[in-house]
Amino acid sequence: MPQSPSVTGVDIDGEALAYARGQDARTCYLSANAAQLPFADNSFNHVMSITALCFVPEWPQALHEFVRVTGADSS
C-alpha cells in the first residue's frame, strides 16, 4: 500500500499558525523563518509558496533554502 503523503506548513507568525492548525489537523505546522528553515538537506520532495516571498525581506535566502531542503540544485 502506498504511503500517504505528509505535509508540513511553516510560518513565522504564531497567529497564522494557530489559524492554520484550526483548519487542518492533518498538517504539521511549525514556526520558522523561511530564510533559515530548520530542516536537513533533501528533506522534502516539493516546496510550495504562493505569496510568502512577498513578506520575507531575505527572499533570496528563502529561495536558497527552498532549493536546499528539496535537493533541487541543478548544479
C-alpha positions as a printed Julia matrix, in Angstrom:
75×3 Matrix{Float64}:
  0.0    0.0     0.0
  1.44   3.42   -0.91
  2.39   5.69    1.95
  0.14   8.71    2.44
  1.86  11.99    1.66
  2.73  14.21    4.58
  2.5   17.98    4.55
  4.49  20.46    6.64
  3.45  24.1     6.89
  5.85  26.83    8.01
  5.08  30.37    9.13
  6.86  32.81   11.39
  3.56  34.29   12.63
  2.09  32.47   15.62
 -1.44  33.74   14.95
 -1.31  32.47   11.37
 -0.12  29.08   12.63
 -2.92  28.9    15.2
 -5.48  29.66   12.5
 -3.99  27.06   10.14
 -3.93  24.4    12.84
 -7.63  25.04   13.43
 -8.33  24.46    9.74
 -6.32  21.3     9.12
 -5.19  18.94   11.87
 -3.5   16.56    9.39
 -0.74  19.03    8.53
  2.29  19.55   10.77
  2.72  23.31   11.32
  6.0   24.77   12.55
  7.14  28.27   13.43
 10.21  29.12   11.38
 11.81  31.8     9.26
 11.72  30.89    5.55
 15.28  32.19    5.21
 16.52  29.73    7.87
 14.46  26.56    7.57
 15.03  24.03   10.38
 15.21  21.01    8.08
 18.05  18.88    6.77
 19.09  19.0     3.12
 16.82  16.98    0.82
 14.06  16.67    3.45
 11.17  17.29    1.06
 10.03  16.34   -2.43
  8.38  19.71   -3.09
  8.11  23.24   -1.75
  5.08  25.36   -2.49
  4.93  29.08   -1.81
  2.2   31.28   -3.2
  2.7   34.72   -1.66
  5.08  34.06    1.22
  8.1   35.56   -0.53
  6.26  38.89   -0.74
  6.6   39.09    3.05
 10.14  37.76    3.54
 12.74  40.54    3.47
 15.5   37.96    2.9
 13.66  36.38   -0.06
 16.83  35.4    -1.98
 17.98  33.4     1.06
 14.5   31.87    1.37
 14.7   30.7    -2.25
 18.09  29.18   -1.48
 16.52  27.35    1.47
 13.69  26.03   -0.73
 16.27  24.54   -3.09
 18.35  23.17   -0.22
 15.51  21.33    1.51
 14.26  19.79   -1.74
 17.65  18.92   -3.18
 16.57  20.7    -6.36
 20.01  22.21   -7.02
 20.74  21.71  -10.7
 24.46  22.49  -10.46
